[in-house]
Amino acid sequence: MKVGTPPPDGWEIGSTEILPPNLTVSGPASKMGNITEAETGPLDLSGLKGDSTLTAHAFISDSAVRFDGGSRVTVRVKLRRKE
């Protein structure tokens, strides 16, 4: 999960969950062995407090590899007060 804007002052990320946890990709065999993870677009957490659910798109750095069935993911973010 890529954070574009951090949580408000006094809050920090406690945990995150991305659903679905796995996406199916396809591409040339020579590229597939290099793919181990995808990244979301930058998320704006500046207006969040507590538990929130966001929608994002996943991205892969290699343009020869494509998502099968879409790249949309749900990101569950649990913020906690900084101690």
LINQUITA-V445902 format. One line per field, one symbol per residue. ss: DSSP state (H for helix, E for strand, C for the rest). phi: phi as a letter, one per 40 degrees, with the letter a starting at -180 (. if undefined). burial: I if it has 9 or more other C-alpha atoms within 8 Angstrom, else O. A space follows every 50 residues. Layout:
ss=???
phi=???
burial=???
This chain:
ss=CCEEECCCCCEEEEEEEEECCCCEEECCHHHHCCCCCCEECCEECCCCCC EEEEEEEEECCCCCCEEECCCEEEEEEEEEECC
phi=.cccbcccdgbaccababbccbbcbaiddccccccbabbcccbcbcbcag cabbbabcbbccccbbccghbcbbbcbbcbccc
burial=OOIOIOIIOOIIIOOIOIOOOOOOOIIOOOIIOOOOOIIIIIIIIOOIIO IIOOOIIIIIOOOOIIIIOOIOIIIIIIIIOOO
